[in-house]
Amino acid sequence: MGRTVSNRGKTRYIAQAKAFAKQGDREKNILRPEYRWIVDYIGRYFCDQKGEIYSVCQKRAEGAIRVMAQHPNSRGYMRWSINCISPQSSANRRHKPAMVAREVLKAWKGEPKDESFQCAHMDDDKLNNEITNLRWTKRGVQGDLKRIITGTASQDLYINGSNRLDAEWNRAMKQQWKTMQSHLAECSCLICELKHLPEAVPLSLRKGKQTNSRL
């Protein structure tokens, strides 16, 4: 996809007019339609639909809008550091990490229904934090996921598109796909019989058009 795992390095800025349409919009916290404020940080941080995070940089020059550096955590999900200013003194600062995908999803789609929901990447690509790739989902049904991984799932399980909203669905599909690829092309075991079913191809491979001729 041509993206780096981290965008640390030279600090980047965008012009104020790119985020605020009219004079005075910045003071009123009115963004252009293509941007949304990060929940709980209105006036400080906002995002776009591509997964970029911006800081209004209150202490810098009038037109400075900083593009925040992102870097992966130990699990490979992108995050950025929020400056937490002490109410007693602006000199007392601490930083806390914030997850890019979750905050982008909250900004554009609102809070999840309840704590059982989690932010999931539809194509299982942790670097793809575009809003069209993010969903609030529940954990997949463990029995179904196990059947996918072991190749004992019925074809109806794949055709049901609602399953692909499960947070772990595509991960199970990728494990199954890896098993398929390790077998001989002429193999006719239960798991390899699924290689002719388009729905059995992991979403990330479908999008990237990386499926091979065996399909």
C-alpha positions in Angstrom: 0.0 0.0 0.0 3.0 2.2 0.0 2.6 3.3 3.7 5.3 3.5 6.3 4.7 1.9 9.7 5.6 5.2 11.4 5.4 8.8 10.2 7.8 10.1 12.8 10.4 12.5 11.4 10.1 16.0 10.1 7.1 17.8 11.6 4.4 18.5 9.0 1.8 21.2 9.0 -1.2 22.2 6.9 -2.6 25.6 6.2 -5.3 26.9 8.5 -7.6 27.5 5.5 -7.6 23.8 4.7 -9.3 23.0 7.9 -11.3 26.2 8.6 -13.4 27.7 5.8 -14.0 31.2 7.1 -12.2 33.7 9.4 -13.3 33.1 12.9 -14.2 29.4 12.4 -11.1 28.4 14.3 -12.2 30.3 17.4 -15.7 28.9 17.1 -14.3 25.3 16.5 -16.1 25.0 13.2 -14.3 22.6 10.9 -14.8 22.1 7.2 -17.1 19.1 6.4 -14.2 16.8 5.6 -12.9 16.9 9.1 -14.2 16.0 12.6 -13.1 16.9 16.1 -11.7 14.0 18.2 -14.3 13.2 21.0 -13.4 15.0 24.3 -10.7 17.1 22.5 -12.8 19.7 20.6 -10.6 22.7 19.8 -7.4 20.7 20.1 -7.3 17.6 17.9 -9.3 16.6 14.8 -9.1 14.0 12.1 -10.0 13.3 8.5 -11.6 10.3 6.8 -8.2 8.9 5.8 -7.0 8.4 9.4 -4.8 11.5 9.8 -4.8 13.2 13.1 -4.2 17.0 13.4 -3.4 19.3 16.3 -4.6 22.9 16.3 -1.4 24.0 18.0 -2.8 26.7 20.2 0.7 28.0 21.2 2.1 28.3 17.7 1.6 30.8 15.0 -2.0 31.6 14.0 -2.1 29.4 10.9 -0.2 26.3 12.3 -2.2 23.1 12.0 0.2 20.2 12.9 -0.1 16.7 11.4 0.4 14.4 14.3 3.1 11.7 14.2 1.7 8.1 14.4 3.5 5.0 15.4 2.5 1.4 16.1 2.0 -0.1 19.6 3.2 -3.6 20.4 0.3 -5.2 18.6 0.8 -3.1 15.4 -2.1 -0.7 15.9 -1.4 3.0 15.1 -1.5 5.5 17.9 -0.4 9.1 18.6 0.5 11.0 21.8 -1.9 13.5 23.4 -0.5 16.4 25.4 -2.3 16.5 28.7 -2.0 19.9 30.2 -2.3 20.2 34.0 -5.1 22.5 35.2 -2.6 24.1 37.6 0.1 25.0 35.1 0.5 24.7 31.4 4.1 24.0 32.0 3.2 20.7 33.6 2.5 18.3 30.7 2.2 14.6 30.4 1.6 12.5 27.3 -0.9 9.6 26.9 -1.3 7.4 23.9 -4.5 7.4 21.9 -5.5 4.7 19.4 -6.0 6.2 15.9 -8.6 3.8 14.6 -10.8 4.0 17.7 -10.7 7.8 17.8 -11.4 8.2 14.1 -14.3 5.8 14.3 -15.8 7.7 17.4 -15.4 11.0 15.6 -17.2 9.9 12.4 -19.6 7.2 13.6 -20.2 8.0 17.3 -19.6 6.0 20.4 -20.2 2.2 20.4 -23.6 0.9 21.7 -21.9 -0.6 24.7 -18.6 -1.9 26.1 -18.9 -5.2 24.3 -18.3 -3.5 21.0 -14.7 -3.0 19.7 -13.2 -1.2 16.8 -12.4 -3.5 13.9 -10.6 -3.2 10.6 -12.7 -4.7 7.8 -9.7 -5.7 5.7 -7.7 -6.7 8.8 -5.0 -4.2 7.8 -4.0 -2.4 11.0 -2.5 0.5 9.1 -5.6 1.2 7.1 -7.5 3.6 9.4 -9.8 5.1 6.7 -13.3 5.5 8.1 -14.7 3.2 5.4 -12.5 0.4 6.8 -13.6 0.8 10.4 -16.6 -0.7 12.2 -17.9 -1.1 15.7 -18.2 -4.9 16.1 -18.6 -7.6 18.6 -16.2 -10.5 19.0 -16.9 -13.3 16.5 -18.8 -16.4 17.5 -15.9 -18.6 18.8 -17.5 -21.8 17.4 -17.8 -20.3 13.9 -14.3 -19.0 14.0 -12.9 -22.3 15.0 -14.8 -24.1 12.2 -13.4 -21.6 9.7 -9.8 -22.2 10.9 -10.2 -26.0 10.8 -12.0 -26.0 7.5 -15.2 -27.7 8.9 -17.5 -24.7 8.3 -20.4 -24.9 6.0 -20.5 -22.7 2.9 -23.6 -20.9 4.3 -21.3 -19.5 7.0 -19.3 -17.6 4.4 -22.2 -16.4 2.3 -23.7 -14.7 5.4 -22.2 -11.2 4.9 -23.1 -10.1 8.5 -20.3 -12.4 9.8 -17.7 -10.1 8.2 -18.6 -7.5 10.7 -17.2 -9.7 13.5 -13.9 -8.3 14.8 -12.0 -11.6 14.3 -13.7 -12.9 11.2 -11.0 -12.0 8.7 -8.2 -13.2 10.9 -9.8 -16.6 11.0 -10.2 -16.5 7.2 -6.5 -15.6 6.8 -5.5 -18.6 8.9 -7.7 -20.8 6.8 -6.3 -19.3 3.6 -2.8 -20.0 4.8 -3.7 -23.7 5.3 -5.2 -23.8 1.8 -2.0 -22.5 0.3 0.1 -25.0 2.1 -1.8 -27.9 0.4 -1.2 -29.3 -3.1 -3.2 -27.7 -5.9 -5.0 -31.0 -6.5 -5.9 -31.5 -2.8 -9.6 -32.2 -2.3 -9.8 -32.1 1.6 -12.7 -30.3 3.2 -10.8 -27.1 3.6 -9.5 -27.0 0.0 -13.0 -27.6 -1.4 -13.6 -24.0 -0.2 -11.0 -22.6 -2.6 -13.6 -22.3 -5.3 -15.9 -20.2 -3.1 -15.1 -16.5 -3.6 -16.5 -15.7 -0.1 -13.8 -17.9 1.4 -11.0 -15.5 0.2 -9.9 -13.1 3.0 -11.2 -9.5 2.5 -7.7 -8.0 2.5 -6.7 -10.3 -0.4 -9.9 -9.5 -2.4 -9.4 -5.8 -2.1 -5.7 -6.1 -3.1 -6.6 -8.4 -6.0 -3.8 -10.8 -4.8 -5.7 -14.0 -5.2 -3.9 -16.6 -7.3 -5.0 -18.7 -10.2 -5.9 -21.6 -7.9 -9.2 -19.8 -7.4 
